[in-house]
């Protein structure tokens, strides 16, 4: 890990405890982070201001699929910083076409709507789905509905939390936008009952990450695709966390050979360097947008496009998808060994796992804090569930060491 310059070290002279107190004094308390203050990072490892190293088993909720400061991504960002960073979409730039071409090839779809954050991609997809329903499907004005799954996590805007079933995300933020129907996840019968002539789209996560890495039954995604085709409804897959190699395939829907009408990408698309997201869809779907109907000052900026193109290049060879699949088997085997030894149940797909810990041992937060003390960083979700999402660049040795640490903490 490269050390910082003396000048930068001097600027970071405050201790972790001092910085935590300073943050709490001046930041909104919308997060409850673990009490670790990270100052440097490389690959799968981070270092706090006191110099202690930790193995990062969260990878920025999959935003760091390629690890911290991947050399190819950092180099792409540096090159672009020396040339051009922003034009707005009032003008064209020389990076955007290549970025969109790469995403089309990677996803098997046609057009890209570049945005910045995952929530922006979801909001954009909602607008596009409604416009498509009116212009193409013939739904009467202002009558379009979108079907979503319970326990979803698609972002934090008021529209999105309005169809969340998580009271912490939802309560206190109404009134909410109408037009959404919530059905149980992984329930094709309920989904079928909810779709009618007003339905513009079915919007789901192929794997529900925030809910605890919930993986649907085999055939569910294919059933969603068949239902939406039969009813003339869009299938929108939110792959913001699950996509770009995380599950051992480029997209999580690839496990069932499903091609949605639109795919939402984010997090890892920016390589952990800049926020980048995109709606990638069929030509006739994104084709409903006309100049002035939707936009973003920073969406598709040259810096984001350069980094996003470098991310696409890393995925072209399939190396990271294969690593996720192979190391995912190591992760699965390690969790199977711990089942009954503190682990009640687990769900694993590639290098992504949700682990239900025996509540008698501790809450998810308590387990996360104990792991932090042992040099491993993870994040809890609900109750006594923690999730693991290490960088796809992690070595097998480091992954096995993290599993050994988990075993120690649980016993």
C-alpha positions, 0 to 999 in steps of 0.5 A: 500500500503506497504511503501518503506524502508527509504533507497529507499525513499532517492534514490527517493528524487527528486520531480516529476518535477525534475524527469520529467526534468531528463527523458526529458534530457536523454531519447529518446522522443519516448513517450509523457507520462502524467506528473505523476511519479509513485513510488509505486503500488498495485492492481488498485492503484498507488502512485506518488513520492509525495505520491498522489494516482491515480486509474489506469484505463489503466493497462499498456495497458492490461499488468496489467490485474491482477493489480499491484503486484498481490500476486500470481504472485509476489510470483511465481517470488520470488520463481523462482528468488531464483532458476533459471532465465536463461539458454537460449534455448541451454539447457532445464529448468524445468519450460518451459514444464508446461508453454506450457502445460498450454497455450495449455489447455487454448487456445485449441491449441497444440504447443507454441513458447515462445518469449518476447514481443508482437512485437516479437510474431507477427514477429514470426507468420509472419515467421511461416506463410510464412514457412507454405505457402511454405512447406504446402500450396505450394506457390512458393518461396518468393511469400507468402502474408499476409492479414491485416486490416487497422487501425491495431496495431501489434507492432513497428518493421519495418516489422510491421509498413510497413503495418500500416495505421497510418502515425505517426507509418509509415512515415520516417521508410521505405523502408518496406518489401513487401508481405502484403495486407491491407483491411478495418477492419470488411469488409468480402467482401474486405477480401474475394477479397484480399485472393488468392492462394498466401495468407499464413494468415489473421492476425487481432486483434479480437478487435482493441485496439489502433484504439479506441477499435473497435469491429467488427460486430457479425459474422465477426470473424466467417466469417474470420474463414470460409473464411480461412478454405475454402481457405486453409489459416491460421487465426492468431488472435492477442490477445496480448491486447484483450486476457487473460480475458480482454473482459470477456472471455479467448480470444476475439474470444471466443465470436463467438466460433472461434478457430484460427490456431494461437493465439498471446499472450503477455502483461498480460501473464507476469503479469506486472512483466516480458515481456512474449509473445507466439505464440500458434498454431496447431501442423502442423503450428508450426511444420514447424519450425526446429532447427536453423530457429528461436530463442530467447535467453530469450524466454521461460526463467525459470523466464518468464515461472514461471510467465506465468504459474502463470498467466495461473493458475489464469485464470483456474477457470474463476474468472477473466473472470467472473469479467471482464464480470460482471464489464463490464456491470457496465462500459457499463451502466455508459458510456451509462449514459454519452452518450449525456453528453460529450460522443459522442459514446463508444464501450465496451467489458468486462473491455475495452472501447473506448470513443469518447468525444465531441471535443468541450470539449477537445482532448483525451490528454486534457481529460486524463490530466484533469482526472489525476488532479482528480486522475484517469489515462487513455490514449488517442488514436486518436483525442478525443478518450480515452480508459479505461482498468482497472485491472480485480481486480478493485472493483465495488466501484472504477470503479463507482468512476472513472465513476463519475470522468469522468462525472465531467470532461466532464461537 
